[in-house]
Amino acid sequence: QVQLVESGGGLVQAGGSLRLSCAASGRTFSSYAMGWFRQAPGKEREFVASINRSGGITYYVGSVKGRFTISRDNAKNTVYLQMNSLKPEDTGVYYCAGTPGVAGAGAEEYEYRYWGQGTQVTVSS
């Protein structure tokens, strides 16, 4: 069992930046593929980015490519989402997710076993 706790959300103007962090409990974080999802008001949760266990392979949804960067520090049991050039349509609750025992994970929610409680990101125009 692992617990995931997100932080770093907040209110930012369009064009600004935020860095989200997701801290994981436990000693096996390096064996987890990790991802970020988001849910805008009135919409279904959607995939944002994922990273494999070593951090060498990343995937992004098209709408954030070139603006967001997912990374991880296995020594700190933490995965990050650096968000630049933020747009109002990036507003939503951002969730960290993880799954053990696989080299990498993709864009489907069912691939992830553990989820954080979410952190709110609001981008004003």
ZIMO-V657869 format. One record per residue. D_FIRST is the distance of its C-alpha to the first C-alpha in Angstrom with 1 decimal. Layout:
BEGIN
d_first:D_FIRST
d_first:D_FIRST
END
This chain:
BEGIN
d_first:0.0
d_first:3.8
d_first:6.8
d_first:10.0
d_first:13.4
d_first:16.6
d_first:20.0
d_first:23.5
d_first:24.8
d_first:28.3
d_first:31.8
d_first:33.7
d_first:37.0
d_first:37.4
d_first:37.6
d_first:35.4
d_first:32.1
d_first:28.6
d_first:25.7
d_first:22.2
d_first:19.3
d_first:15.6
d_first:13.8
d_first:10.2
d_first:8.6
d_first:7.8
d_first:10.3
d_first:9.8
d_first:10.7
d_first:13.9
d_first:12.6
d_first:11.5
d_first:14.3
d_first:14.6
d_first:16.9
d_first:18.7
d_first:20.1
d_first:22.6
d_first:24.3
d_first:27.9
d_first:29.6
d_first:30.7
d_first:29.0
d_first:26.1
d_first:23.1
d_first:23.9
d_first:22.6
d_first:23.6
d_first:22.4
d_first:20.0
d_first:19.6
d_first:18.8
d_first:16.9
d_first:20.1
d_first:21.3
d_first:24.5
d_first:24.3
d_first:24.1
d_first:25.0
d_first:26.4
d_first:27.8
d_first:31.6
d_first:32.1
d_first:30.3
d_first:31.4
d_first:33.4
d_first:32.2
d_first:28.4
d_first:26.6
d_first:22.9
d_first:22.0
d_first:19.3
d_first:19.4
d_first:17.0
d_first:18.5
d_first:17.5
d_first:14.1
d_first:15.8
d_first:17.1
d_first:20.4
d_first:22.7
d_first:26.3
d_first:28.5
d_first:32.2
d_first:35.2
d_first:33.4
d_first:35.0
d_first:35.1
d_first:33.4
d_first:30.3
d_first:29.8
d_first:26.7
d_first:23.2
d_first:21.0
d_first:17.4
d_first:15.0
d_first:12.7
d_first:10.8
d_first:10.2
d_first:9.7
d_first:12.5
d_first:15.3
d_first:18.0
d_first:18.4
d_first:17.9
d_first:20.6
d_first:21.7
d_first:20.4
d_first:17.7
d_first:16.7
d_first:15.7
d_first:12.7
d_first:9.5
d_first:8.2
d_first:11.0
d_first:12.4
d_first:15.2
d_first:18.0
d_first:20.9
d_first:24.5
d_first:27.0
d_first:30.6
d_first:33.4
d_first:36.9
d_first:39.9
END
